[in-house]
């Protein structure tokens, strides 16, 4: 890769030329997707202090604001120069794409207490302009939406304070009538990141005469506990972008060859090679998804890393598992030796990778391979719902719900697809037998109407995870959840605890293994928090599948609703 902003006088063509020439000397047949680092160097940040992210306490961060138009202008100019330079060289045919990388790890990751709040002048001006557009230059409309009549004009808008982002109204969740300013800010924030991504991708496409592939790391909705401050909450928008050909992410860091950071003791589960986000929404919108396999093989120095394969057999098994995950749905895979430590430098490892490539090419020649993936279970997530969660420690476990559910769903023995709710209500998600709604705390009126009209019918099972539909467009209440689930739900005053499966549940699931323990595992990992309040059903309203270990109430209940089933 190369660093676009390294030198004040322009992009460093001599270093880039040396990199590409060296790569092709080693492999004259190589096809290269160039990783282009866009983070400004020190010379640029020093010259543009008002464009750097600034915390609420006035501390300048090490990252440029995604609202910086100076950064946008300089990057677009240099990207065009770089593309034209490459296409003027003899190796132009070998460079088939550009991977645009910015922020933490090059992954467009803005999570961090001194980054996402961004009190820079550039970000404030951009937020004011965004609000003016959203509310059609009608300050009274904004006053009503934000429940704040003291704002006399759009130029008087301020950024949400840390206290306002940490406030909440029901457990860790926002009442939209009271917290619309913060909800709007999180929407704005992810769209600013998406603005820069699309702007830079368009610059590459506009400068090239060869239609190169362009992509980024994005859509980390599972791995980051759906943190809105990360800036990854505009995935649906980017799946519609004409300037991007692919999106990518590493596979899960939480459970790899063993749990992240754990010892390899008895009873430890191996990971499932799960995806960072709703991979199937990326694919069904005509984008390619490229999974980054940066497995720490047994050749990796174990003292430096947290999730290392301890022997060659496990290394080969993990590589095969990751290959199977992408092959099943027509996604892609690259291997990445993150620190240049020769993690894959062994004949049998390279033989395995070569065999996988041959198998992929052979199967891809079958026209049916690229038919739409049609899983039996559709896991539905909502990137917008993360905007409705207060940002403090007790909310983190709640937001990790989808991450651990993803692991258990992939162990269920059936096919599972991972989708954004926008693709569901726009009719792109293939018909499934079971729909699991995870992290969908907010459901709009249009989404509710579509679910009612299209999913509540014969032989469908709808599973509602914690808080699904608790928030509508104007309120937060248990009645909102009752309306969408059809269940007589109760909002308790205490936090939920671990769940004990009933004999009925264990009996129904005996052929799938000890799923009851999985439920207890999920509850322990995700809902044992001081923030969320327990939601449970009425014992006489259906079949009780699990009870709260402390209170004895039934948080898992199944009810036949005529032609369909609600859980």
Secondary structure as GFF3:
##gff-version 3
##sequence-region A 1 567
A	DSSP	beta_strand	2	3	.	.	.	ID=ss1
A	DSSP	alpha_helix	13	26	.	.	.	ID=ss2
A	DSSP	beta_strand	32	37	.	.	.	ID=ss3
A	DSSP	alpha_helix	42	47	.	.	.	ID=ss4
A	DSSP	three_ten_helix	49	51	.	.	.	ID=ss5
A	DSSP	beta_strand	52	54	.	.	.	ID=ss6
A	DSSP	beta_strand	60	64	.	.	.	ID=ss7
A	DSSP	alpha_helix	69	87	.	.	.	ID=ss8
A	DSSP	three_ten_helix	92	94	.	.	.	ID=ss9
A	DSSP	beta_strand	95	101	.	.	.	ID=ss10
A	DSSP	alpha_helix	121	134	.	.	.	ID=ss11
A	DSSP	alpha_helix	139	146	.	.	.	ID=ss12
A	DSSP	three_ten_helix	154	156	.	.	.	ID=ss13
A	DSSP	alpha_helix	162	166	.	.	.	ID=ss14
A	DSSP	alpha_helix	180	207	.	.	.	ID=ss15
A	DSSP	beta_strand	213	217	.	.	.	ID=ss16
A	DSSP	three_ten_helix	228	230	.	.	.	ID=ss17
A	DSSP	alpha_helix	235	239	.	.	.	ID=ss18
A	DSSP	beta_strand	246	250	.	.	.	ID=ss19
A	DSSP	alpha_helix	279	284	.	.	.	ID=ss20
A	DSSP	beta_strand	288	293	.	.	.	ID=ss21
A	DSSP	three_ten_helix	302	304	.	.	.	ID=ss22
A	DSSP	alpha_helix	312	327	.	.	.	ID=ss23
A	DSSP	beta_strand	332	335	.	.	.	ID=ss24
A	DSSP	alpha_helix	347	364	.	.	.	ID=ss25
A	DSSP	three_ten_helix	367	370	.	.	.	ID=ss26
A	DSSP	beta_strand	377	381	.	.	.	ID=ss27
A	DSSP	three_ten_helix	383	388	.	.	.	ID=ss28
A	DSSP	alpha_helix	393	399	.	.	.	ID=ss29
A	DSSP	alpha_helix	401	410	.	.	.	ID=ss30
A	DSSP	beta_strand	416	420	.	.	.	ID=ss31
A	DSSP	alpha_helix	421	425	.	.	.	ID=ss32
A	DSSP	beta_strand	434	437	.	.	.	ID=ss33
A	DSSP	alpha_helix	445	454	.	.	.	ID=ss34
A	DSSP	beta_strand	461	464	.	.	.	ID=ss35
A	DSSP	alpha_helix	478	485	.	.	.	ID=ss36
A	DSSP	beta_strand	489	491	.	.	.	ID=ss37
A	DSSP	beta_strand	499	501	.	.	.	ID=ss38
A	DSSP	alpha_helix	503	508	.	.	.	ID=ss39
A	DSSP	three_ten_helix	510	512	.	.	.	ID=ss40
A	DSSP	alpha_helix	515	526	.	.	.	ID=ss41
A	DSSP	beta_strand	535	537	.	.	.	ID=ss42
A	DSSP	beta_strand	543	548	.	.	.	ID=ss43
A	DSSP	beta_strand	556	560	.	.	.	ID=ss44
A	DSSP	beta_strand	565	566	.	.	.	ID=ss45
###
